[in-house]
Amino acid sequence: MFTADWLDVIFVHFRVDPARLQPLVPLPLDLHDGDAYVSLVAFTQSNLRPARGGWLAALLAAPLAHHEFLNVRTYVRQADASGIFFMAEWIPNRLAAFVGPRTYGLPYRLGRLKYQGMRREIEAEEGRLTIQARGMGAAPMSIAAPAAGRRKCTGGAPVPRGEQVFDDFLLERYTAFTHRHGVTRRFDVEHAPWSTRPVAVELCDSGLLALSGDWLAGAELAAAHHSHGVRDVAISWPRRVAGGTASAISAQ
């Protein structure tokens, strides 16, 4: 249906207690070694265009073609598919914020997103979030979380046993699910595998994340990655699927 480039991506992954997370998600969680994960994904979308229709279709899609995203996502299973579930998303594009929920069921909220280098600043009515990333050779950084104080993160977070398997679990996902007004939708993407490097991260003013549910308290920073991105991402049209149930965040 659409093609786009997803560029300059920072992933921040948290290990979360499945019992705390499952009530917030309308599909069964996909676990790694018994643990659930929630990821923040901050990136810039560029050159979104319809897969068909040529220059005229691209011209009509131009107002949606380029803007920043912050996704809060977790990992789920539906029938035989392993995918991601969007818990919350912030974007600065008003037209996309109108169209996305009504077509794909995406949980878009408006915000002011300022992405410069390895720094991501998101400000919305609900709060603020700042993500600062740096290379693994830098000094250890810290993470601030509500009700958790400041905690040390040693150069980008420890990676569990089976590093490549773990990275693939978090990154190589090609099916996405949304849930809005009682309807669960699925869409698929195709793109080259992510090329990433581990990074250290610092999160500040993370109260904004409360809009995605009460999962951050007690969560542990598990890994962080940076990627230059992927181009020519093919995005399918959404379709309804069975098996979703209402949850605290997806019903909004």
Phi, psi and chi 1 to 4 in degrees:
 res  aa     phi    psi   chi1   chi2   chi3   chi4
   1 MET       -  -46.3 -174.1   66.8 -174.1      -
   2 PHE  -133.2  160.2  -65.9   99.2      -      -
   3 THR  -131.3  143.3  -54.7      -      -      -
   4 ALA  -155.3  165.9      -      -      -      -
   5 ASP  -109.5  133.0  -57.5  -29.2      -      -
   6 TRP  -111.8  111.6  -65.5  -17.4      -      -
   7 LEU  -120.7  153.1  -53.2  176.8      -      -
   8 ASP    50.2   69.4 -166.6   20.0      -      -
   9 VAL  -103.6  132.5 -170.7      -      -      -
  10 ILE  -113.7  124.6  -66.7  176.2      -      -
  11 PHE  -107.7  133.5  -59.5   88.4      -      -
  12 VAL  -127.4  121.1 -176.4      -      -      -
  13 HIS  -114.6  132.6  -49.6  -75.7      -      -
  14 PHE  -115.9  137.8  -65.5   89.7      -      -
  15 ARG   -87.3  128.6 -172.4 -179.5  -63.2  108.8
  16 VAL  -131.4  145.2 -177.1      -      -      -
  17 ASP   -64.5  121.2  179.9    0.8      -      -
  18 PRO   -57.8  -35.6  -22.5   31.9      -      -
  19 ALA   -64.6  -30.8      -      -      -      -
  20 ARG   -79.0  -33.2 -169.1 -179.7 -167.1   95.6
  21 LEU   -86.2  -37.0 -177.6   60.9      -      -
  22 GLN   -56.1  -39.2 -174.8   63.9   82.7      -
  23 PRO   -62.8  -15.3  -24.5   35.7      -      -
  24 LEU   -91.7   -6.1  -56.0  175.5      -      -
  25 VAL  -126.9  130.2 -179.5      -      -      -
  26 PRO   -84.7    4.5   32.1  -36.6      -      -
  27 LEU  -126.6  156.2  -66.7  168.8      -      -
  28 PRO   -60.3  135.7  -21.9   33.0      -      -
  29 LEU   -68.8  145.4  -66.4  172.0      -      -
  30 ASP   -97.5  118.0 -167.2    6.6      -      -
  31 LEU  -104.7  152.7  -53.8 -179.5      -      -
  32 HIS  -120.0  115.6 -178.6   79.4      -      -
  33 ASP    52.7   37.1  -71.5  -16.0      -      -
  34 GLY    84.9   -1.9      -      -      -      -
  35 ASP  -107.4  146.5  -67.0  -43.2      -      -
  36 ALA   -95.6  159.4      -      -      -      -
  37 TYR  -137.1  144.6  -70.3   84.2      -      -
  38 VAL  -123.7  135.6  172.0      -      -      -
  39 SER  -123.6  139.8  -61.0      -      -      -
  40 LEU   -96.7  132.9  -45.2 -177.1      -      -
  41 VAL  -129.4  111.9 -173.5      -      -      -
  42 ALA  -112.4  118.7      -      -      -      -
  43 PHE  -153.4  173.4   69.0  101.2      -      -
  44 THR  -116.1  126.6  -61.8      -      -      -
  45 GLN   -89.8  136.3  174.9  178.8  -87.4      -
  46 SER  -136.4  148.2 -177.5      -      -      -
  47 ASN    59.6   38.9 -162.1   23.8      -      -
  48 LEU   -65.9  131.4  176.1   74.0      -      -
  49 ARG  -153.4  150.1   65.4  -86.5 -170.2 -162.4
  50 PRO   -62.0  145.9  -23.2   34.4      -      -
  51 ALA   -68.4  -22.7      -      -      -      -
  52 ARG  -129.0  159.9  -61.6  179.6 -179.2  178.7
  53 GLY   109.9   -8.8      -      -      -      -
  54 GLY    65.0 -150.2      -      -      -      -
  55 TRP   -67.3  -30.7   66.8  -91.1      -      -
  56 LEU   -68.6  -43.9  179.8   57.8      -      -
  57 ALA   -63.9  -39.5      -      -      -      -
  58 ALA   -64.0  -37.2      -      -      -      -
  59 LEU   -64.5  -42.4 -178.1   63.2      -      -
  60 LEU   -66.3  -31.1  -66.3  173.4      -      -
  61 ALA   -86.4   -3.4      -      -      -      -
  62 ALA   -54.3  -38.7      -      -      -      -
  63 PRO   -62.9  -17.3  -24.6   35.4      -      -
  64 LEU  -102.4   -2.1  -55.5  171.3      -      -
  65 ALA   -72.9  -31.8      -      -      -      -
  66 HIS  -139.1  116.9 -177.8   95.5      -      -
  67 HIS  -170.0  169.3   59.9   84.3      -      -
  68 GLU   -87.6  157.7  -63.1   81.3    5.8      -
  69 PHE  -133.2  148.0  -82.4   81.9      -      -
  70 LEU  -127.8  116.7  173.3   69.5      -      -
  71 ASN  -105.6  139.9  -64.1  -20.2      -      -
  72 VAL  -113.5  118.0 -177.3      -      -      -
  73 ARG  -136.3  156.7   73.4 -171.6 -159.2 -174.2
  74 THR  -130.0 -173.4 -170.5      -      -      -
  75 TYR  -122.5  128.3  -57.0   91.7      -      -
  76 VAL  -136.1  169.1  -62.3      -      -      -
  77 ARG  -125.5  144.6  -64.3 -168.2   63.1   84.6
  78 GLN  -144.2  114.3 -164.9  -84.5  -26.8      -
  79 ALA    56.1 -121.2      -      -      -      -
  80 ASP   -98.3   10.5   60.5  -15.0      -      -
  81 ALA  -105.3  135.1      -      -      -      -
  82 SER  -103.8  129.1  -64.1      -      -      -
  83 GLY  -152.4 -165.5      -      -      -      -
  84 ILE  -109.9  153.6   62.6  175.4      -      -
  85 PHE  -124.5  126.8  176.1   78.5      -      -
  86 PHE   -83.0  117.6  -68.7  109.5      -      -
  87 MET   -88.1  -36.2  -59.1  172.2   69.4      -
  88 ALA  -164.4  152.8      -      -      -      -
  89 GLU  -147.2  141.9  -59.5 -176.3   76.9      -
  90 TRP  -120.2  135.2  -76.5  -92.6      -      -
  91 ILE  -141.7  159.8   58.8  173.2      -      -
  92 PRO   -97.8   -0.3   33.5  -33.9      -      -
  93 ASN   -97.3  112.2 -172.4  -55.6      -      -
  94 ARG   -65.2  -38.7  -71.1 -173.1  176.7  -85.2
  95 LEU   -66.0  -44.1  179.0   58.3      -      -
  96 ALA   -63.2  -37.1      -      -      -      -
  97 ALA   -65.9  -23.8      -      -      -      -
  98 PHE   -83.8  -43.6  177.5   82.1      -      -
  99 VAL   -77.2  -43.5  173.4      -      -      -
 100 GLY   -57.6  -47.8      -      -      -      -
 101 PRO   -64.4  -32.8  -24.4   35.8      -      -
 102 ARG   -82.9  -17.5  -69.8  159.6  178.0   79.1
 103 THR  -106.7  -53.0   53.3      -      -      -
 104 TYR  -100.0   -5.7  -77.5   80.6      -      -
 105 GLY    72.7   19.4      -      -      -      -
 106 LEU   -71.9  137.7  -67.4  161.7      -      -
 107 PRO   -84.7   60.5   32.6  -35.8      -      -
 108 TYR   -73.4  140.6  -75.8  164.9      -      -
 109 ARG  -130.6  147.4  -67.8  179.2  167.7   90.1
 110 LEU   -79.5  143.0  -77.5  171.7      -      -
 111 GLY  -157.9  172.0      -      -      -      -
 112 ARG  -104.9  114.7  -66.4  170.9  -68.8  -79.5
 113 LEU  -113.5  122.4  -76.2   67.5      -      -
 114 LYS  -119.8  109.7 -179.1 -179.1  178.8 -179.3
 115 TYR  -112.7  118.3  -70.1    3.0      -      -
 116 GLN  -139.6  115.2 -174.0  172.3   12.6      -
 117 GLY    60.4 -129.5      -      -      -      -
 118 MET   -95.7   16.8  -62.5  -72.8  -81.6      -
 119 ARG  -111.2  135.2 -174.0  175.2 -179.6   86.5
 120 ARG  -125.7  122.7  -52.4  -74.5 -169.3  -96.7
 121 GLU  -120.0  123.3  -62.5  178.7    7.2      -
 122 ILE  -123.2  127.4  -58.0   93.3      -      -
 123 GLU  -131.6  129.0 -176.2  176.0   -1.3      -
 124 ALA  -143.0  175.2      -      -      -      -
 125 GLU   -59.7  -30.0  -69.6 -176.5    0.5      -
 126 GLU   -79.8  -14.7  -56.5   87.9   -5.3      -
 127 GLY   150.6 -162.7      -      -      -      -
 128 ARG  -131.6  160.8  -62.8  169.5   53.1   88.6
 129 LEU  -152.1  134.8  172.5   68.1      -      -
 130 THR  -125.4  130.1  -59.5      -      -      -
 131 ILE  -117.4  123.5  -56.8  171.8      -      -
 132 GLN  -119.3  122.6  177.4   67.9   59.2      -
 133 ALA  -113.9  153.9      -      -      -      -
 134 ARG  -153.9  165.1   64.4  178.9   66.1  176.0
 135 GLY   -62.7  158.8      -      -      -      -
 136 MET   -65.8  -20.4  -71.4  -69.4  -73.8      -
 137 GLY   -78.4   -6.3      -      -      -      -
 138 ALA   -78.1  170.7      -      -      -      -
 139 ALA   -65.6  152.9      -      -      -      -
 140 PRO   -56.9  147.4  -23.5   33.2      -      -
 141 MET  -118.1  178.4  -57.0  174.6   74.7      -
 142 SER  -124.6  164.9   58.7      -      -      -
 143 ILE  -128.6  133.6  172.0  171.5      -      -
 144 ALA  -106.5  128.0      -      -      -      -
 145 ALA  -135.7  144.5      -      -      -      -
 146 PRO   -57.3  138.4  -23.0   32.8      -      -
 147 ALA    61.5   16.9      -      -      -      -
 148 ALA  -130.1   -3.8      -      -      -      -
 149 GLY    68.8 -162.5      -      -      -      -
 150 ARG  -100.8  134.4  -66.1 -168.1   65.9   84.7
 151 ARG  -125.9  148.6  -62.8  177.4  -69.7  173.7
 152 LYS   -83.0  142.5  -67.6  -65.3 -178.6 -178.9
 153 CYS  -123.4  117.4  169.5      -      -      -
 154 THR   -85.2   92.5   56.6      -      -      -
 155 GLY    58.4   35.5      -      -      -      -
 156 GLY   112.3   -0.3      -      -      -      -
 157 ALA    90.6  144.6      -      -      -      -
 158 PRO   -69.1  147.6   25.4  -33.8      -      -
 159 VAL  -109.8  129.4  175.7      -      -      -
 160 PRO   -64.1  173.0  -16.5   27.7      -      -
 161 ARG   -58.2  145.9   53.0 -167.2  177.2  -80.9
 162 GLY    74.3   61.0      -      -      -      -
 163 GLU   -56.4  -49.9  177.3  177.1   -7.4      -
 164 GLN   -66.0  -38.9 -170.1   57.8   53.3      -
 165 VAL   -61.6  -42.5  171.7      -      -      -
 166 PHE   -64.6  -45.7 -179.6   61.5      -      -
 167 ASP   -60.1  -43.4  -75.7   -3.7      -      -
 168 ASP   -62.8  -38.6  -72.0  -11.8      -      -
 169 PHE   -58.3  -41.4  172.9   86.4      -      -
 170 LEU   -81.6  -33.9  -64.6  170.1      -      -
 171 LEU  -106.3  -39.6  -59.5  174.7      -      -
 172 GLU   -90.1   74.7  -58.9  -54.0  -29.7      -
 173 ARG  -121.4  129.6  -61.6  -84.9  174.7  155.8
 174 TYR  -126.1   14.6  -61.1   92.6      -      -
 175 THR  -132.7  137.5  -60.4      -      -      -
 176 ALA  -127.3  145.6      -      -      -      -
 177 PHE  -125.1  145.2  -63.7   95.4      -      -
 178 THR  -133.0  163.3   63.9      -      -      -
 179 HIS  -146.0  118.5 -170.1   85.5      -      -
 180 ARG  -144.5  130.6 -177.5  172.5 -174.5  -96.9
 181 HIS    51.7   42.1  -63.3  -26.9      -      -
 182 GLY    81.4    2.0      -      -      -      -
 183 VAL  -112.2  124.8  176.7      -      -      -
 184 THR   -96.0  131.2  -58.9      -      -      -
 185 ARG  -122.2  154.1  -65.5  176.4  174.4   85.4
 186 ARG  -130.5  139.2  164.9 -177.4  172.6  163.5
 187 PHE  -140.3  157.1   62.3   95.3      -      -
 188 ASP  -117.9  153.2  -57.7  -57.0      -      -
 189 VAL  -129.7  155.6  -59.7      -      -      -
 190 GLU  -132.5  130.7  -65.8 -178.1    6.6      -
 191 HIS  -163.0  168.9   59.8   73.9      -      -
 192 ALA   -64.0  153.7      -      -      -      -
 193 PRO   -57.0  148.3  -24.3   34.3      -      -
 194 TRP   -66.7  134.3  -68.7  101.4      -      -
 195 SER  -103.7  114.5  176.5      -      -      -
 196 THR  -130.6  165.3   64.3      -      -      -
 197 ARG  -133.3  145.4   60.4  179.4  176.8  125.1
 198 PRO   -70.4  145.6   24.0  -31.8      -      -
 199 VAL  -136.3  161.4  -67.5      -      -      -
 200 ALA   -93.2  148.2      -      -      -      -
 201 VAL  -135.7  154.7  -68.0      -      -      -
 202 GLU  -129.6  129.8 -178.1  179.5   49.7      -
 203 LEU  -110.8  134.1  -88.7   64.0      -      -
 204 CYS  -131.2  156.9  -58.1      -      -      -
 205 ASP    51.7   46.1  -56.4  -38.3      -      -
 206 SER   -85.0   16.8   52.0      -      -      -
 207 GLY   -61.8  -23.9      -      -      -      -
 208 LEU   -54.7  -32.0 -179.5   71.4      -      -
 209 LEU   -70.6  -12.8  -61.2  178.6      -      -
 210 ALA   -60.8  -23.8      -      -      -      -
 211 LEU   -67.6  -16.6  -94.2  -68.6      -      -
 212 SER   -93.4    5.0   59.7      -      -      -
 213 GLY   113.9  167.3      -      -      -      -
 214 ASP   -89.4   72.8 -177.2   22.1      -      -
 215 TRP  -117.9  -17.8   58.6  -93.0      -      -
 216 LEU   -74.5  -34.3 -171.6   56.5      -      -
 217 ALA   -63.1  123.1      -      -      -      -
 218 GLY    87.6   -8.9      -      -      -      -
 219 ALA   -71.1  151.0      -      -      -      -
 220 GLU  -117.4  133.7  -62.9  178.0  -12.8      -
 221 LEU   -65.3  122.8 -175.6   61.4      -      -
 222 ALA  -106.3  -34.8      -      -      -      -
 223 ALA  -170.7  161.7      -      -      -      -
 224 ALA  -148.2  143.1      -      -      -      -
 225 HIS  -135.6  155.1  -59.8   89.3      -      -
 226 HIS  -125.7  140.5  174.9 -102.3      -      -
 227 SER  -135.5  143.9  173.2      -      -      -
 228 HIS   -69.7  -17.3  -68.2  -61.3      -      -
 229 GLY   114.8 -177.0      -      -      -      -
 230 VAL  -131.0  147.4  -71.9      -      -      -
 231 ARG  -114.5  159.9  -64.3 -174.9 -179.5  -85.3
 232 ASP    55.4   47.9  -61.4  -37.5      -      -
 233 VAL   -74.0  123.2  179.5      -      -      -
 234 ALA   -91.0  126.3      -      -      -      -
 235 ILE  -119.1  123.3  -53.5  167.6      -      -
 236 SER   -79.8  167.2   78.3      -      -      -
 237 TRP   -73.9  144.5 -171.7 -108.8      -      -
 238 PRO   -72.9  153.3   28.7  -35.9      -      -
 239 ARG  -140.1  149.0   54.9 -166.4 -176.3  -84.3
 240 ARG   -73.7  144.9  -67.0 -170.2  177.0 -162.3
 241 VAL  -133.1  157.8  -62.6      -      -      -
 242 ALA   -90.6  160.3      -      -      -      -
 243 GLY   110.8   -8.2      -      -      -      -
 244 GLY   -83.3  148.9      -      -      -      -
 245 THR  -127.2  160.2   58.1      -      -      -
 246 ALA   -64.2  147.7      -      -      -      -
 247 SER  -139.4  169.5   72.2      -      -      -
 248 ALA   -62.8  -34.2      -      -      -      -
 249 ILE   -99.4  -37.0   57.5  169.4      -      -
 250 SER   -73.1  -17.8   62.4      -      -      -
 251 ALA   -76.2  -12.1      -      -      -      -
 252 GLN   -74.4      -  -63.6  178.1    6.2      -
